[in-house]
Amino acid sequence: MKKTVLFIMIIFSLPLMACKNNTKPSNSEIKSNNDTMITKEDKTSQEPERKIMISTKYGDIKIRLYNETPKHRDNMLKLVSEGYYDGTIFHRVIKNFMIQGGDPESKNAPAGKMLGNGGPNYTIPAEFNPNLFHKKGALAAARTGDNVNPTKASSGSQFYIVQGQVFTEQQLSAMEKQFNRIFTPEQKNAYTTIGGAPHLDGSYTVFGEVYEGLDVVDKIASVKTGVADRPIEDIKITIKIIE
């Protein structure tokens, strides 16, 4: 039986919050021709930034893909160029949390059908980076649970965009103590101003961010939903590469 490709919503009540331990990305290195050690981050930072646009009946969402997560970036570009996502829907929507799509089985899926199992039959190795986090507008990869996926590998196609909520400094401090973690000044600034979903950091790969169309994310996150958080009225998407 397939395992549902989605992430588990965690209640935002701090005393009851359950959170996975952070996973630290390795500092991979490669050698240049003159044997000088160059980090992958240095190399990828010099590459042109790629951008995609998700079109819906509520408007367009423009997203930049991070060069720091090349496996996820290249996989998204490949699927988009093949038209893989066109006609799929945002099949799971939770206000003040996220909107999720990318299941090929959602194309023309009848009302009431349970979705979230579809994909291209491969996964992508996690690409965690402490500088890339779940602020509002973050694009991240969905995945199966730790019990069947201890390496936290990402779904081959399913993704989500964070809407999240705004946290106070006191809430973030309580999270740091409760889960033995430290938020950077950049994270604290984002989570206390635009908001996000900090409890997902280090457990799901963030590989892009919305730079235009956050209002569209808000509109989609507010639609009426039914069973399994599927919108009552389908929100079909098409995705194209714009740069």
DAGIDA-V588145 format. One record per backbone hydrogen bond with DSSP energy under -1.0 kcal/mol. CO is the residue of the C=O (numbers start at 1). NH is the residue of the N-H. Records with the same first field share a line. If there is no record, write none. Layout:
# DAGIDA-V588145
CO->NH ; NH
This chain:
# DAGIDA-V588145
4->6
13->16
14->17
26->28
28->40
30->38
32->35
36->32
38->30
39->43
40->44
41->45
43->46
44->47
50->65
51->242 ; 243
52->63
53->240
54->61
55->238
56->59
59->56
61->54
62->211 ; 212
63->52
64->209
69->73
70->74
71->75
72->76
73->77
74->78
75->79
76->80
77->81
78->82
79->84
80->83
85->88
88->237
89->91
92->100
94->97 ; 98
97->163 ; 164
98->94
99->161
100->92
101->159
103->106
104->107
106->109
110->113
116->5
124->154
129->132
133->135
134->197
135->138
137->210
138->162
139->207 ; 208
140->160
142->155
145->148
149->152
154->124
158->142
159->101
160->140
161->99
162->137
165->196
168->172
169->173
170->174
171->175
172->176
173->177
174->178
175->179
176->181
184->188
185->189
186->190
187->191
188->192
190->195
191->167
195->136
196->165
197->200
198->201
200->203 ; 204
205->141
207->66
208->139
209->64
212->62
213->217
214->218
215->219
216->220
217->221
220->223
224->232
226->229
227->230
229->93
230->226
235->90
237->87
238->55
240->53
